[in-house]
Amino acid sequence: MPVNYIFRCELKDLEIKQIIGIGAFGVVKIVRAKGNGKTYALKQLSKKTIVENSLHDHVMSEMRLLEELHHPFIINLHCAMQNDRYIYFLLELLLGGELFKFLRAETQFPENWSKFYSASVLMAFRLMHSKNIAYRDLKPENLVLDMYGYVKVVDFGLAKKIQGGKTWTLCGTPDYLAPEIIMNEGHDFAVDYWALGVLIFEMTAGCPPFFANDPMDVYEKILTGHFPIPDHFSSGITDLTRKLLRVHQSKRLGRTKGGAKVVMKHKWFSGFDWVALLGKKMKEVPILPKISNDEDSSNFDSHLENEGEEEELNQKDFVNWAPVL
C-alpha cells in the first residue's frame, strides 16, 4: 500500500481561501500552499476552548493517531502547526461532501452502494485495529467523499489506542452506541463493528436499526438487540447486520477470531473486488461528486466568510499551552 505524500509547511506559506466547516472548537478552511500551489484543508482549533474544556489529550491523541494511520480510506494529516491562540492541522482536502448529505438526498441506498461504502470503512478499520486503535465515532457525517467518489474516514477526536484491555469512556452518537458503552461495561474495538452494522443498516433502510426520538428510548432498544428487518433486505445483508449487531461483544462478528477478514469473507461481500477497491480502480462508483475546481466548496453547507473572522476576534485571551507538535 503506497504511503501518502506528506507536505510540510508553515502558516505563512498558506493562503486562506474560504471556510467549509464551523464546529464547537474551531473552523475548517480551504487553503492554498504558496510553494506547490495545491489546496488543502486547514483545521483551526482554539487553544482557549481546548483548555477550558480539558481537551488537551483528545487533540494531541487525534494528531498522534493520524500520524501513524496512512490508508487510502483515512484522511491524510500532513502536518500540525500552532501560534499563541490556535492549533492547526493541515489535512488532505476532500471536496466531495459528507456521505450523510447524499444519503439524505437519496433517502436510502441500494445494497451495492451500501456494500461499496461499508467495504471502504471495513478496510480502514482493519488497519486501525491492527494498531489497537478503536475509532468510536462511525456515522455518515464522518465519511467524506474525495473527488473520485471514494469515501474516507475523518474526525479522529474520539479515537483511542487501547493497549491490552478496555476503556470506559462514554462517547459516540446515540444511534451508533454499542451496548457495552451504554452499560459502562468497558469496551474495545468491538464497538466499531457494532457501529458498522448500524451504518450498513441505516444506508440501506434509510434509518438506523434502533430509531427513537428520545436518546433514552434509543438506548433501551439497543440493549434488547432486537430490530426489524426491512422487506427489501437480502438474506446476505440480513445475516451480516444480525451478526454485527450482537449485544455480547465477544460473539460479535469482527471481534471474533479472524477480525475484519472474517467480515470481508461474509457471503454479502461474495464476489466483491477488494483489490480494485483498495487501488481505487473500481469500474464505477455509486456517486461521483460534482467538483468544478480545487476550491469548489459547493458540496458543503455555505458559511459566511466573516463568521470565521468574528470567531478569531473573540479569541484574544492568551493561553499558556504550547504542546510539542
C-alpha positions as a printed Julia matrix, in Angstrom:
325×3 Matrix{Float64}:
   0.0     0.0     0.0
   1.56    3.34   -1.01
   2.14    5.87    1.76
   0.51    9.23    1.13
   2.87   12.05    0.28
   3.28   14.3     3.31
   3.5    18.04    2.7
   5.01   20.19    5.45
   4.86   23.97    5.67
   4.35   26.93    7.99
   1.31   29.18    8.43
   2.96   31.98    6.47
   3.15   29.62    3.5
  -0.64   29.25    3.29
  -3.19   31.47    1.58
  -6.64   31.3     3.18
  -9.44   30.81    0.63
 -12.76   30.05    2.3
 -14.49   28.37    5.25
 -16.08   24.97    4.65
 -16.93   24.0     8.21
 -17.62   25.55   11.61
 -17.69   23.49   14.79
 -17.75   23.97   18.54
 -13.96   24.22   18.79
 -12.95   25.95   15.6
 -13.25   26.13   11.84
 -12.06   24.28    8.74
 -10.83   26.34    5.82
  -9.65   25.71    2.29
  -6.09   26.98    1.93
  -3.64   27.07   -0.93
   0.05   26.43   -0.39
   2.21   29.13   -1.91
   5.01   26.66   -2.54
   3.37   23.94   -4.63
   0.1    25.73   -5.46
  -2.06   22.87   -4.15
  -5.13   23.21   -1.94
  -5.56   21.65    1.5
  -7.95   21.72    4.43
  -6.77   23.69    7.47
  -8.46   22.67   10.72
  -8.11   25.53   13.19
  -8.74   24.7    16.86
  -8.99   27.32   19.58
  -6.46   26.77   22.38
  -8.69   28.72   24.76
 -11.64   26.4    24.1
  -9.43   23.32   24.32
  -8.07   24.36   27.7
 -11.46   25.42   29.08
 -12.94   22.04   28.16
  -9.88   19.98   29.21
  -9.49   18.56   25.72
  -5.68   18.67   25.6
  -5.36   14.89   25.49
  -8.08   14.48   22.85
  -6.47   16.95   20.47
  -2.98   15.54   20.88
  -4.28   11.99   20.59
  -6.04   12.82   17.32
  -2.81   14.19   15.91
  -0.66   11.26   17.05
  -3.1     8.67   15.72
  -3.4    10.33   12.31
   0.38   10.48   12.09
   0.53    6.69   12.14
  -2.52    5.95   10.01
  -1.79    6.09    6.3
  -4.53    4.43    4.26
  -6.5     5.17    1.07
  -9.71    5.42    3.09
  -8.47    7.51    6.03
  -7.97   11.26    5.77
  -4.33   12.2     5.49
  -2.71   14.58    8.02
   0.21   16.46    6.52
   1.45   18.43    9.5
   0.43   20.36   12.62
   1.24   23.98   13.48
   0.42   26.44   16.25
   0.55   30.03   17.38
  -0.49   31.69   20.65
  -4.19   31.14   20.02
  -4.64   28.12   17.8
  -3.59   24.58   16.95
  -3.72   23.93   13.21
  -3.97   20.6    11.38
  -3.12   20.7     7.68
  -5.22   17.93    6.17
  -5.97   16.41    2.82
  -8.79   18.36    1.16
 -11.86   16.25    0.4
 -14.32   18.22   -1.72
 -16.93   15.52   -2.4
 -19.04   16.25    0.67
 -20.29   14.13    3.58
 -21.9    10.77    2.82
 -24.68   11.95    5.16
 -25.74   14.59    2.63
 -26.09   12.06   -0.19
 -27.88    9.54    2.0
 -30.48   12.13    2.98
 -30.92   13.12   -0.67
 -31.41    9.51   -1.78
 -33.36    8.51    1.38
 -31.76    5.06    1.2
 -29.07    3.36   -0.86
 -29.33    0.16   -2.91
 -27.36   -2.69   -1.36
 -24.48   -2.44   -3.84
 -23.96    1.18   -2.79
 -24.01    0.27    0.9
 -21.57   -2.53    0.15
 -19.16   -0.15   -1.59
 -19.07    2.37    1.26
 -19.05   -0.14    4.13
 -16.22   -2.07    2.44
 -14.1     1.08    2.48
 -14.83    1.59    6.18
 -14.05   -2.04    6.89
 -10.64   -1.78    5.24
  -9.87    1.36    7.24
 -10.93   -0.44   10.44
  -8.65   -3.34    9.59
  -5.63   -1.03    9.74
  -6.82    0.83   12.85
  -7.5    -2.34   14.79
  -4.15   -3.84   13.8
  -2.66   -0.9    15.67
  -5.03   -1.35   18.65
  -6.96    1.8    17.73
 -10.7     1.95   18.32
 -12.33    4.63   16.15
 -15.55    5.0    18.21
 -17.31    7.64   16.11
 -18.56    5.99   12.93
 -21.54    7.74   11.3
 -22.36    9.06    7.8
 -21.26   12.57    8.81
 -17.71   11.27    9.38
 -17.39    9.71    5.94
 -16.42   12.24    3.28
 -16.11   11.67   -0.46
 -13.0    12.55   -2.42
 -13.17   13.91   -5.95
 -13.34   10.37   -7.36
 -16.3     9.26   -5.22
 -14.39    7.13   -2.7
 -15.05    7.73    0.99
 -12.51    8.5     3.68
 -12.93    8.25    7.43
 -12.43   11.67    9.06
 -12.51   13.18   12.57
 -10.41   11.1    14.97
 -11.29   13.18   18.03
 -12.83   10.17   19.82
 -10.39    7.53   18.56
  -8.23    5.87   21.18
  -5.35    3.42   21.33
  -6.37    0.6    23.67
  -3.43   -1.48   24.85
  -4.23   -4.86   26.36
  -7.6    -4.2    27.91
 -10.64   -1.99   27.77
 -11.63    1.64   28.19
 -14.71    3.07   29.91
 -15.22    6.48   28.3
 -18.82    7.25   27.36
 -18.58    8.66   23.86
 -20.2     8.47   20.45
 -23.51    9.21   18.73
 -26.64    7.75   20.45
 -27.89    5.77   17.42
 -24.45    4.17   16.99
 -23.53    3.36   20.6
 -22.74   -0.27   21.34
 -24.47   -1.89   24.35
 -21.24   -2.19   26.32
 -20.73    1.6    26.14
 -24.27    2.27   27.39
 -23.86   -0.24   30.22
 -20.38    1.06   31.07
 -19.01   -2.48   30.98
 -15.74   -1.46   29.39
 -15.19   -1.64   25.64
 -12.57   -2.11   22.93
 -12.61   -2.03   19.13
 -15.66   -4.32   19.08
 -17.73   -1.13   19.26
 -16.59   -0.31   15.71
 -18.13   -3.5    14.33
 -21.39   -2.71   16.09
 -21.3     0.76   14.51
 -20.53   -0.81   11.12
 -23.7    -2.88   11.45
 -25.67    0.28   12.25
 -24.13    2.08    9.26
 -24.94   -0.73    6.82
 -28.49   -0.88    8.11
 -29.01    2.89    8.01
 -27.61    3.28    4.5
 -29.85    0.53    3.14
 -33.0     1.15    5.19
 -32.88    4.94    5.39
 -32.96    4.96    9.19
 -30.88    3.38   11.96
 -31.98    0.0    13.37
 -32.72    1.32   16.87
 -34.55    4.51   16.0
 -36.42    6.7    18.5
 -36.84   10.42   19.11
 -35.61   10.23   22.7
 -32.0     9.04   23.26
 -33.08    7.07   26.35
 -35.57    5.15   24.19
 -32.79    4.53   21.68
 -30.6     3.07   24.44
 -33.39    0.78   25.64
 -33.85   -0.59   22.13
 -30.1    -1.08   21.68
 -29.86   -3.09   24.89
 -32.55   -5.5    23.68
 -30.6    -6.16   20.47
 -33.89   -6.57   18.58
 -34.52   -4.63   15.39
 -36.93   -5.0    12.45
 -35.59   -6.25    9.11
 -36.99   -4.32    6.11
 -38.7    -6.45    3.47
 -36.27   -5.36    0.74
 -33.19   -6.6     2.63
 -31.49   -9.59    1.0
 -30.66  -12.66    3.07
 -26.99  -11.67    2.94
 -27.35   -8.2     4.43
 -29.87   -9.52    6.96
 -27.42  -12.14    8.19
 -24.49   -9.71    8.28
 -26.3    -6.99   10.23
 -27.56   -9.54   12.75
 -24.04  -10.85   13.29
 -22.56   -7.38   13.63
 -25.32   -6.2    15.96
 -24.74   -8.85   18.62
 -25.26   -7.49   22.11
 -22.49   -9.67   23.53
 -19.28   -8.2    22.18
 -17.37  -11.48   22.39
 -19.82  -13.0    19.87
 -19.89  -10.02   17.52
 -18.55  -10.65   14.02
 -15.24   -8.84   13.64
 -14.46   -9.17   17.34
 -14.41  -12.94   16.94
 -11.4   -14.87   15.7
 -10.21  -13.58   12.32
 -11.24   -9.98   12.9
 -12.05   -7.82    9.89
 -11.03  -10.56    7.47
 -13.97  -12.69    8.6
 -16.36   -9.82    7.89
 -14.78   -9.36    4.46
 -15.41  -13.05    3.73
 -19.08  -12.87    4.67
 -21.45  -14.0     1.9
 -22.85  -10.47    1.47
 -19.44   -9.43    0.14
 -19.18  -12.51   -2.11
 -17.57  -11.56   -5.43
 -16.63   -8.08   -4.24
 -13.35   -6.84   -5.76
 -11.34   -5.8    -2.69
  -8.14   -5.31   -4.71
  -9.82   -2.89   -7.12
 -11.38   -1.01   -4.21
  -8.08   -0.59   -2.39
  -6.41    0.61   -5.59
  -9.38    2.87   -6.35
  -9.83    1.12   -9.67
 -13.47    0.08   -9.42
 -15.3     0.09  -12.76
 -17.78    2.58  -11.35
 -18.58    4.33   -8.09
 -22.1     4.94   -6.75
 -21.79    8.72   -6.57
 -19.34   10.87   -8.5
 -19.48   14.31   -6.85
 -19.64   17.43   -8.97
 -16.47   19.44   -8.38
 -15.57   22.28  -10.74
 -12.11   23.12   -9.37
  -9.8    22.56   -6.42
 -11.52   25.29   -4.37
 -15.1    24.22   -5.09
 -16.94   24.01   -1.75
 -20.42   23.55   -3.23
 -20.77   20.06   -1.73
 -20.67   21.56    1.77
 -23.0    23.94    3.58
 -22.12   27.55    2.86
 -20.5    29.64    5.59
 -20.16   33.39    5.6
 -16.53   34.47    5.48
 -16.97   36.92    8.37
 -18.09   34.12   10.69
 -14.53   32.88   10.89
 -13.19   36.42   11.27
 -15.55   37.13   14.18
 -14.52   33.9    15.84
 -10.88   34.93   15.65
 -11.55   38.39   17.06
 -13.35   36.89   20.06
 -10.36   34.7    20.97
  -7.98   37.34   22.33
  -7.1    35.7    25.62
  -3.59   34.27   25.65
  -3.43   30.62   26.69
  -0.21   29.31   28.15
  -0.3    25.98   26.36
   2.28   25.15   23.73
   2.32   21.4    23.08
   5.15   19.69   21.25
   3.9    19.07   17.71
